[in-house]
Amino acid sequence: MLFKKFVLIALGVVLAILVSSLTGLKGIAQSPSDLDLALYHAPIHYQDTDSTKYRGDYITKFNYDGDWRGTNNWDNLQLFALNAHAYYSVVETCTHWFITYSFFHPQDWTDIPFDQEHENDLEGELAIVRKDGSTFGKLEGVVTVFHTDFYSYTPSASSLRNGAESIDGTLTMSNYSGSLHQLTTQEAKGHGLKAWPYAGNFKGASTEDGIIYYPSKTTTEVPASGNDRDVQYLLLDVFAASGMWQHQLDEASVSISTALTYAGWGTFKGDSSGSCGAGTPTCSNNSANTPWGWDDSNDGAVYKGEMALDPAHLTDVYFDGLGTFDTTYIRNRFIQDLRDRGYNSANLPISWPTQLNLNSLIGKLKTQCF
């Protein structure tokens, strides 16, 4: 009888400890999925449109036409539905998440004589998110891609300050679906991207041509016209199986004449077939870049592709006021996948940026935080 009583007491003590432990865990943030993290911080996107060719300004996915051929995206613009999509990737250090977002257009077009057109267009941004103990962290700043220049912005409460590059403005935030989202904006035709309202002619007024896109992890919509104020875009993981990054890896050592999607490292194939160049004398080939091919023309010690491949280094150069800041990675699929495919400084992908040391990038990988 005494033994049974002892067992019951012991079980009660164990149960109490378990309950106490579980109660304590309620205050600890759980790691979100990459998709949920990307959705939480994804931009509400203001896309300026031009009435002479609305469809040329709709955002969509690279394989909107059912294939991964880079040289027919211009030609197929009028033949397929332009469902709204945006790409994202997540890279992680012990102190931050770095999220790239990018918006694809089949055409970079113009109706201005002596301007330039090219097939395919992908511009976007890097979001810098501190792990502050909350589930989704705190957005500290973004760096956007405006053609061959990068522009940086911070929310009003950010601790980030000018570093080697000057901060270009303050982010506007808006509540949507239970969280605050940054507002971004893209030009018509050329599609350079900045924080809203610093690019293009569309601020959301009823008298202006433009589309407002809202992020979703389940829904993709086609604008009703070039003046649609509520269109959902579907977030696509760059690292998805048979996706954009997988196709780059598969063609990383393939000649341009054989490759289907890429003209080289970080650059889409694109030619002058169809009507490219009809609005202007010039249609340039192979002129659109991925996040691992984005480059600012004059930002010093930050090199081509680092916005995706080494975003902690880019952030460290661009900003001061970072506080505790880790520059090595516990998760970086870009570097990990290159290493696992056998690439290194002695075996580089075709047209790898000469200023990027791949062995040094691989050396920034680690397995845990200390």
N, C-alpha and C positions, 0 to 999 in steps of 0.2 A: 504494500500500500504506500509506504514511504517512497519507494523507488518510482512508482507511477507519478506521485506528486512531484518528485524532483524533475522527472522528464517533462511534465506539463509546464513547470516553472521555467525550465531551460528553453523550451520551445517558445514560450511567451517572450523571453528576453531576446531571442534571435529575431522573432517577428517584429518586436519593437525597434530593434536596430535597423532592420530592413526598411521599415516604414520611415524611420528618421532619415535614413540615407536617401530614399526616394524623394522625400520632402525637400531635402537639401538640394537635390539635383534640379528642382523646378526653377531655381534661380540661375542655372548655368545654361548659356546659349548653346543650342545644338547646331551643328554645321549644316547649312542649307545645301540643297543640290545646286549644281552650277546653273541649271535652268531657272530655278527659283531666285537665285542670287542675281542673275542677269535680268530677270523680269522686274525685280524690285527696283533696280537702278536704271532700267532702260529709258531712253529718251522718249518724250512726246515730241514728235518730229513734224516740223512745219516745212513742207515742200512747196517752193515756189513753182508755178507752172506757166508756160507760155501758150497763149491761145492758138498760135499757128500750128502747134503739135503737142497737145496735152500728153499723149501717150509716151512721148519721148522723155517725160519727166516723172512717170510713175516708177516707184521702187518695186523690185521684184527679186527673184533669185536667178542665179547664173544659168541654171538649166531649166528656165521657165518654158522653153520650147521642147523639153523632153530629152535633150541630149547635153553632153559636155563639150561640144565642139565650140571653140571660141570664135571661129570665123563666120558663123552664120547668125549670131545674135542680133546684129544690126538688121540683117535681111528679114528676120522673122518677127520684127516688132509688131506688125499689123496682123499677124496670123494666129497668135496665141493669147490667151487671157493673161493679164499682168497682175496676178495675185500678189499682194503685198507681203514681203519678207524682209528680214534683216538678219545678218550674221552676228554671232558673238563667240568669244573665246574667253576662258578664265585661266589665269596663271596666279600662283599663290606663293607668298613668302610667309614667314612667321608673324609678320606685322600687318600685311596687306593682301587684299585681292586686287588684281589688275584685270579689268574687263575691256576687251575691244568690242566695239559695235561698228558694223559697216553696212552701207546701203548700196545696192547694185542697180545700175541702169544699163540697159542694153546699148544705149547710144549716148555719147557725149557729142552734142550736136549744136549747130548754130544756123542762123539765117542772116548773119552779118558778113558781108563780103570781106575776104582776106583774113577772117578768123580761121580756126582749125577745128576739124572734127576728128573723132576716132571711135572705133568700135569698142564696146564695153567700158564701164566706168564704175569704180568702187572707191568710195571715200567714206570716212567715218571718224572715230574718235577712240581715245583711251580714257577709261574712267578709273580713278585712283580711289580705292575704298579701304579705309583703315578698319582693322578688326578691333572694335572698341568694347567687346563683351556682349553686344547685342547680336541678335541672330543674323542680321544682314549687314552689319557694320555701318560706317559713316562715310559718305561721299566727301572727299577732301578737295578734289579738283578733276578737271578733264583737260585733255590736249586733243584738239581737232585737226583734221586734215583738210586743208583748203588748197587743192591742186598740189603744188610743190612747196607749200609752206605750212607749218604747224602753228596753231594759235592755242594759248592756254587760258583757262577760266577757272574761277573758284566760287563756291557758294559764299554767301555773306559771312557765315560764321567760321570759315576755314582758317586754320593756323598757317597755311602755306603762304610764302612770301616770294618775291622775285628772286630767282637764282641767276644762272647764266642767261636765262631768257626772261623777258618781262611778262607779267600776267596781263592779258589783253582785255579783261573785262570780268563782270560778275555774272554768274549763272542765275537765270530766272527759274524758279521751281514752282511746280503746280501739283496739287493733290489729285491723284487718280488711282482708283481701285485700292484705296487704303494706305497709300504711301506717297511721299513726295517724289516727283520725277523732274529731272532737268528738262529744259526745253532746248531743242536744237533746230537749226534751220539750214536749208540747202537752196542754192541758186537754181533757177531754171537753166536749161541747156547744158552749162558746164558743170553744175552740181558741186561746186565748192561748198564745204560744210563748216559752219561756225556755231557757237552758242547763239540762241535766239536773243535779240533780234539783229545780230551783227552781219548777216549776209542775206542777199536776195531782196526782193521787193514785197514779200508776203509776210505780213504781221498778224493776219487773221481777220482783217476787216472784211465786211460783206462786199465791199467794192473792189477787192483785190482777188486776183487769180491765185488759187493755191489749195493744197490738201493738208489736212491735219491727220497724221497717223498716230495711232495709239498701240502700245505693245501688248502682245498676247502670247501665251504658250500653247494655245489650242486652236486659234482662229486666224484665218487669212481671208482678206476681203479684196475685192477689186473696186476702185473708186467709181462712183456713178458718173463722174465727169471730172474735168480739171478744177472744179470748184466744190469739192466734197470736204466737209468739216469733221467727219467722224468715220475713219477707216482703220480697221485693226490690221496690224502687221504681225506675222508669225515669226517668232525667234527661232533661228536655225543654228545649231552648234557647228562651228567650223570643223571640229574634230569628229563629227558624226561619220559612221561607216559609209563609205562610198561618197563622201562629201568633198568639200573644197580642199581641205588639207590632205586627205587621202590621195586625191588626184595629183596634188603637187608632189607628194612622196613618190608616187608611182612613175612620175615623169621627171624626177629630179636628175636622172642620168640619161635621159632620152633626148636625142637631137631635135631641134626645132622642126625639122622637116618631117619627123615621125610623130611628134607629140600632137595631141588633140586639143588640149586645154591651155597649155602654157608655152610661152615663147622662151622661157628660161626661168631662173629662180625669181619667184614673186611677181612675174609679169604674165598677164593673159595674152594669148594669141589674138590677133585682130587684124583684119585686112580691109581693103577698099572695095570689096564686093557690095552689090546692092547699090544704094544711093549715097553711100558715104562719100562726101566731097561734093555732092550736088549743090549744097547751100554755100559752098566756098571752094576755092581752087585746091584746098589742101585736105587730104584725109591721111592721117599718119597711121602706120601699122604698129601693132604691139605696144600700145601706149597706156594701158590700164594696169594698175598694180594692186596686189593684195596687201593685207596688213603687214606681212613679213617682207614686203617690198616697198612699203611707204618710206618716203625720205623727205626731209626738209633740206632745202638747198643751201642753208647757211646757219646751221645750229651747232657748229663746232664739233665737239667730241661725241656727238650722238650720230650713229651711222645708219645707213639704209637697213630697214627691217627691224630696228630695235624696239619700235613701239609694240610689236608682238613678241619678238624673240627675247628681249631683255628690257622689259618696261620699268623694272626697278632702277636700272642705270639711267634711263631717260628721265625718270622722275627725279632722281638724285641730282642730275645736272640742271634740269629746268627750274627746280624749286629749292628755296631755303625754308626753314621753319618746319622741317619734317619730324623733329623729335626722334623718338625711338624708331629706327627704320632699318629693316633687314634688306640686304641686296642679294641674297642667295635664295634658291627656290626649293620648296618642298614639293611643289607640283609645277611642272612646265612641260606640257606635252610636245611643244615645238622642239625643244632641245632633247627631251627624252626619246622621241621617235626618231630623230636624226641619229642619235647615238645608237639606238637599237637597230637601225638599218645599216650600221657599219660606217656611217660618215664621221669624219674627223678632219683635222687640218691637213692630213696627208691624202685624204680621199673626199673631196668636196663635191657638192652638187654642181651641175653646170651653171655657170654665171653667178656663183656665190659671191656676195659683196667682198671685195678684196680687203676692206678695212676691218671686217669682222673676223675675229679669231675663234673658230669653232671649238677648239680645245679649251679655250678660256671659258666659253659659254658652258660647255659640258662640266667644267670644274665648278660651276656655280650651283650644281644640283646637290641636294642633300636629302637624307631620309627622315629627319626629325628635327624638332626645335629643342634647344637646350636651355 
